[in-house]
Amino acid sequence: MRDRLVLWYLRTALAASGRVSGFAASLHNSLLFHLGFKLHFKVRPDDIFVATYPKSGTTLTQMILYQLTTDGSMDFPHVDAVMPFYELEFMRGLPARFEALPSPRVFKSHLLREHLPDQARYIYVTRNLEDVAVSAYHHYCLVTGVENDFTLYTEAFAQGGVPMFNSWVRHFESWWPRRNDPNVLFLRYEEMVRDLEGAVRRIAGFCGIPVDEAAMPRILERCGLEFMKRHEDKFDPRFHRISGHQGVFIRKGGTGEGAPKLSAAQQEKLEERVAALARKLGCSDRELSGTLSRSQPIG
């Protein structure tokens, strides 16, 4: 009962304050999801988490898994109904519906590694940081209905302090040391887009999902940008319906869009962030070079 009261208090405090930041946010998340997992989430051995920083290929990975684990029908109301947003369900209340989901269950999460259970499988997707920054800007405008100043937003992103998104550096830092864990699959969004069939097969193999060769054309077609844009309402966060913003959730889905839209100074700030992270993690230049468009050494 004491743990339940603590969990209730944390949810209520967050709702009342509207936002939590810095150390308070980290403490809140640690307690909330640790207690939530302990009290209300029973892990299954075949559970799968699409664990990404926002705007890094989350939706594409979800769609690949949906096509692999079902007949591919698009008759669900929203992807959250079949692949729940793990932490959002905890914030809305007790995630009792998790138990009713058929195996293998697939969850979406943007949490740090330490805030998630150890026993599940995890697919972590990383994306060119300049593309993430630009996509994050458009997403923020979409869900808030406010056209923010692009320069100010991207500069704040480079410093790790934008609304709705935690620090990219902190998120990557929490997952990188676990990249070789047997239950973690690291993918690059750019490689997924370039070789979609290869990505489908890697994900299927990692998750132990048999591939129906006869279904492969359907899987590739439905995981393509054209098909997903036609069914955008199945993936849209839906907040724009009340915000009045006319933007779209699935915009281009490509690679390399970010760098041309950023100034040299903004790119330099992102490079400095990645270089500092590379030094901290002890990464080689090549290991993190894919996070930025420029090819000069990092670290």
N, C-alpha and C positions, 0 to 999 in steps of 0.2 A: 504493500500500500504506500509506503514511503516513497519508493521509486516512482510509482505512478503519479504521486503528488508533485514530485520534482519535475517529471516530464510535462505534466499539465501546466505547471508554473512557467516553464521555459517557453512553451507554445504561447501562453497568454501574454507573457512579457514581451515576446517578439511582436505579437499582433498589436499590442498597445503602443509600443514604441515606433513601429513602422519600419525600423531598420536597426541593424546591429553591425558594428564595424570593428576592425582591428582585433585586439586581444579578446574583447567581449564576444565577437562573432566566432572566433576560433573555439573559445570555451563553450559557448552556446551549442555550436555544432557538435563538438566532441561529446558533450553530455546528452544532447537530444538524440543523436543517432546511436550512440552507445547504448543508452537506456532503451531506445526504441527497438533496436536489434535484440537486446537481451530479453525484453519483455514480450515483444509482439511479432518477431520475425524468425521463423524456423527455416533455416537454409536447407535446400535440397541439393544433392550432389551435382545435378545437372543445371542448376540455376546459371544464367548468363547475364552479366552486366555490360551494357555499352557505356563505358566510363570515359568521358571526354571532357575537355574544356569546351565551353559553348562555342558554336560556329566552327567546329573542327571536323565535320563529317558525321555527326551524330545521326541525323535523319537517314542518310544513305545506308549506314550500318544497320540501323533498325529495319529498314526496308529489305535489305539482304536477308537478315535473320527471319523476318516475317515470311518472305517468299520461300525460304528453305524449310520452315517448320509448319507451313500450312499449304493449302491448295492455291494460295495467292489471291483469293477473292478479296475485293475491296469493299465488302459490305459492312465493315466496322464503322462506327460513328466517328471515331478519332483514334489515332495510333495509341494514345494513352490508355484506351480501353483494353487493348490487347497487349501492350508493352508499357506498363505503368512507369511514370516518372517517380522513382523511388522516394527521394526526399520530399517531393511535393505532396505525396500521399501521407507522409508522416506529419507534414505541416497542416494538412487539412483535417487530420484526425487519425484514429487508429486504422491502419491499413488491413482491415479484416478481409477484404476481397482478394488479397494475395493468395490465400489458401485455396480459393476456388479456381485459380488459374491452372490450366493443364501444363504438364511438363513437356518439354523444357520451358520454364518461365524465363522471359526476357525482360530486364529492367533497364531503364535509362537513368543515368546519374551523372552529375557534374561534381560530385563530392571528391575530396582528397582521399587518397588511398587509406589513410588511417581511420576514416569515418565509415568504412565499409567492412562487412564480415570477411573472414579469411577463406572460407570454404568454397566460395563460388568461383566460376570462371569469369575472367575480365578481358574485354577487348578495349584497348586504349588506342585512340586514333589521334595523331598529331598532324598539324597542318601549318603551312607557311604562315609565319606570324603576321606578316603584312596583310595577307588575305583575311586572317582572323580579325585584325583590327578594323578593317574596312567593313567586313560583314557584321561585326559587332555593332558598329555605328548604325548601319541600316536597320538592324534588329531592334536596337534601342528606340529608334524613331518609330518603328512599326508598333511596338507594344505600348509605347507611351502616348503616341499620337502627337509628339512634339518634334519639330524639325530643329535638332540641336546644331550648334556650331561645329562643323566637321573638324576644323583645326584644333579647337579646344578639346573636343572629345578624344581625338587620336593622340594628342599630347598627354592627356590624362591616362589614356590606355597604356602608353609607353611607361608611365610612372606607376602603373598597377593600381589606379584608383578610380575606376569608372563605376557608375551605378549599375546594378544588376549583375555585374561580373566580378568574381574574385580575381586575385592576381594570377595571370597566366604563369608567371615564374613560380609562384608558390604551388600551383597545381602540378606543373611539370616536375618540379622538384620532388613532390610526394610520390610520383609514379615511376620516375626514371630508375631509382635503385631496385625496383621490383620487375623491371622489364624482362628479366631472364627467369622469373618464377615460372614453374610449369603450368600454372593456372592463369597466366597473363600472356596475351597476344598483343604485341605492339605493331601498329600499322601506320603508314603515312597516307594521308588523304590523296596526295598527288599520285601515288602509285595505284591506289584503288581506282581513281578515275581513268588513269592511263591503261590499266589492265583489269577491267571489271570482272571478267571471268576468273582470272587468277585470284582476285580478292575473294570472290564467292567461294572458290575451292579452298582457299586457306582458312577462311572462317568456318566452313563446314567441317574441315578436317580437325581444326582445333576444338570445335564444340562436339565432335563425335556424331555429326549429323550426316546420314547417308545422302549422297547426291543422286537424284533421279535424273539420269542423262536426258531422258525424254522431256523433262521439265526445264532443262537449262535454257532453251531459247525464251521461254516465258519469263524465267527469272531475270535474265539479262535485259529483256525488253521492259519489264516493269520496274527495274532498278535504274533505268535510264532517265535522264533529265526530262525528256519530253513527256514520258508517261507520268512521272511524279508531279510535274507542273500541272498536268490536267487534273490531278487528284490532290491539289494543294490543300484543300480544306481538310483533308485527313491528317495533315501534319502541322497546320498552322496553329500557333499558340492561342489564337482566337481573341486575344486582348484587343486587337485592332478593330474588332467589330463594335466595341464600345468606345474606343478612342477616336474613331472616325478617320484614322490615317488610311490613305489609299494605296500604300505600298504592298508588296507581295512578300511572302515568307520565303518561298523558293525562288531566288533571283536568277543567278547564272549557273551556280553549281560547278564552276570551272576553277582554273588555277591561274595565278599570275595577275589577278585583277588589282591587288593591293598596292604593289610598288609604284605603278604609274600615278596613283592618286595621292601618294604621300610625298611631302616635300623632302628634300635632301636632309634637312635638319631632323624631321620626324623619323626617317629611316635610320639616321645615325643614332638617335636615342634608342630605337629598338635593337640595333646592333650592339649598343653598349650593354643593354639588359641581357641579351643572349650571351655576350662575351663573358660578363660577370657570372652568369649562371654556369657556363661551361667550366670556368675556373673553379667554381665552388663544387661542382659535381665531379671534377676530375675527368671530364670528357675530352676526347680527342677532337681536333678541328673538324674532322670528317663526320663524326657522329651527330653533331648539332648543326652542321652547315645547311641541312635541308630546311631549317626553320626560317630562313630568310632567302630572298631572291638573289642577293649578291653572293658571289662565290669566293670572296676573300676569306682567309683563315679566321677562325674565331678562337679566342682564348690567349 
